[in-house]
């Protein structure tokens, strides 16, 4: 018998704890309807802009909504409601209202769905003031970040890699000891190490952990940091962890460098004096749409071999 | 049902039945005058360069806000859009707080963060206003779903212009409202223009035709006849509260054109004959004939009696004096503390740990 995915418990727990919480989706959820009733499990037409707008309206009246938008790519259809409404009504009302809306969507990884379905959008979304952008790097992190999202008073987007839900999810590297709630804006030490620091987010957490295992055999002990949220960005926490591990840093992100939160993080680390500029590397995704053929998509994203080779090269400096 | 003539005038044949709520015509007139005079004050301030941002005046459409909101219960939420001053005043928002908000002064109902286009007032069940065309419609539908889910028996009133019916959000919202049986009243203020574009140039069907085509109940009413608007809204709201969403198209016209940004008044693109025809149908002057008589009087009744005219003059003078004081007071008020610019982005400071002032306290509605 296979283990139940930890995020299932996070969602069901929130629905059980909060009788006024609803979930919006465009597909059938017979198990959740059975548990929580069709009135709270609202099925809607494939109209993401209105779906998110309705969630905002419900949330303004004090009822939390979890919007299961299926693919994070569909958020772009709902971009007005995300950028101009969900994240603005608290501010525009000067705090008279809050918008407790959580949007969940799948990003990219192992599905080869191409340019319109696959994005590493966390860097882009992290530029919207007040929006929490949670990017779990493991199944337990998905559950932990969902638990926090589902009690958060403001809008949260949870960007989940399809790898976290693939048939072999249970064999992914799992740095989180439990599926307990994880705070926003607090990076985690996914693996201890004294020689250098690898920083990942989402898919690149597993990339960094696998690279660290390879480097370990070279006698190079890499610490791995999981940012967990692209916004808020834990600049001080990562700075402290880097300071403790020897001043060599490789930042690894699937988002292109221009919108990568790693760019802001790298600047902060240099200004904080914990890493010299020539000992800091950024491995980012190429600013190219996602192609379908696997060798093409692989050429555009940082992988464990890139991380290993850059780490080895740096070790000789 | 509605009837129309070639000139585009619309007459409600009195859809309102089973309405227990009545509206005092003198009260309605006073409310319409308040909106008219308030907007004239705002435009005066704009011309003097005292309004930061834009103004979308509600002048000419007063009967819609006043007639519709006289039919709502005071704890039924209102969702508005950028032309929101009239909706806000008719919903009960204090003129002083609204004026200070528009002028960007201390004591504004949204702390100077909303300005003219995004006013919200929790204590009067004004949920907010969006300056993105049609974006308020899904939000209103969500509020209606919240009321339905709570089993409150309350409806939600949303306003939009006829331009909103060109946006996908209108189609989506109406479809979902019908499928879910939402207690939503969508009031479309059909004034024939979308910014500088005549609506008929860019649409194939009118808002009423679209709503009925999607299978929704839709009444159309002379939006410059406050009593007719009130009757139609009261009837529609009764259906909404029973879970049947309604669209009410109110045919009306703006006295001042679409928007004013800065001190210069906007150019007037609308044909003179059209303007004159509508100005002769002004919603205020149409009821001035009936103030002394019973509220059921027809706007096309005989010339106003001396008593009614006198009553109208008194009301205008009172309201003008009251609002002159409100605006003088607002213009004398301080400007907001710059430190408050960073509050209320999120519940705590954003980003977390920033040494900015704490977010403002959430105010609870007054039932």
Interface residues (C-beta under 8 A of the other chain):
Chain A: X20 X22 X39 X40 X42 X44 X45 X47 X49 X50 X51 X52 X53 X54 X55 X56 X57 X58 X59 X60 X61 X62 X63 X65 X80 X81 X84 X85 X88 X89 X90 X91 X92 X93 X94 X95 X96 X97 X98 X129 X130 X153 X154 X184 X185 X231 X232 X233 X236
Chain B: X77 X79 X110 X111 X112 X113 X114 X118 X120 X121 X122 X127 X128 X130 X132 X135 X137 X138 X139 X140 X141 X142 X143 X144 X145 X146 X147 X149 X150 X168 X169 X172 X173 X175 X176 X179 X180 X343 X344 X345 X346 X347 X350 X351 X352 X353 X359 X360 X361 X362 X363
